[in-house]
Amino acid sequence: MCTIPAFDDDRSLATERYSGTPLGLSTVLPAITRLHRLYQGMALQIVFETHSTTEDNEAGIATGWLPGRLSETGIQNALGLGRRRRNDRLAAVFVSDLARAVETVEVAFSGTDIPVLKDWRLRECDYGSMNGSPAREVHGRRQQFLDESYPGGESWRQATDRVGRFLQDLPLRWNDLRILVVGHVATQWGLERFTRGSTLEELVVAEFDWQEGWDYRLD
């Protein structure tokens, strides 16, 4: 776990609008920590879950910023997510505003009173003109687009920077609580970058093994 360095400002960076300029650990980690110092001694617990299986997943399509739709298997996955997390002491669920992620949460938490908050910053990387292309073609070239934007889209660094800005805002309202984040590869890579100090160069070559949630902390 990465220890976030302290800062001495207030909420200014937390409310800064995303400009599209790539951020580094030296920018985002101090910004997160400025808020953390305001609430020092309290830890924010984050559980991350991927959206459930989609029709595009099964067809080998990289959906990117397209909506996507859960498959029958995905609906069963989402019901399983609900069984795991409905009684997991969650203060709130934060979800990417892309349809496949929203559908996952709607199925999982239907009938509960847990607040569900959609946030565009949790979206998958925007592959631009490659949204909806074969996954083998898109994912096989990830290393090329760590800092270079996909044609008409964004880079992985820009995509994960969005997640860093989301993390900046969390301590303002949710510190010392447990929340669930439901998203995509870019969402998890952002969590890894800004809570554990992982680099994109490490993440892009790491083997992905799906599991029933990942735990992160801001403390």
LINPEMO-V732076 format. One record per helix or strand of 3 or more residues. SS is the DSSP state (2 for helix, 1 for strand). FROM is the first residue (numbers start at 1). LEN is the number of residues. If there is no record, write none. Layout:
ss = <SS;SS>
from = <FROM;FROM>
len = <LEN;LEN>
//
This chain:
ss = <2;2;1;2;2;1;2;1;2;2;2;2;2;1;2;2;1>
from = <13;25;44;55;72;92;99;115;120;128;135;142;156;178;185;200;214>
len = <3;14;7;5;14;5;11;5;3;3;5;4;19;6;12;6;5>
//
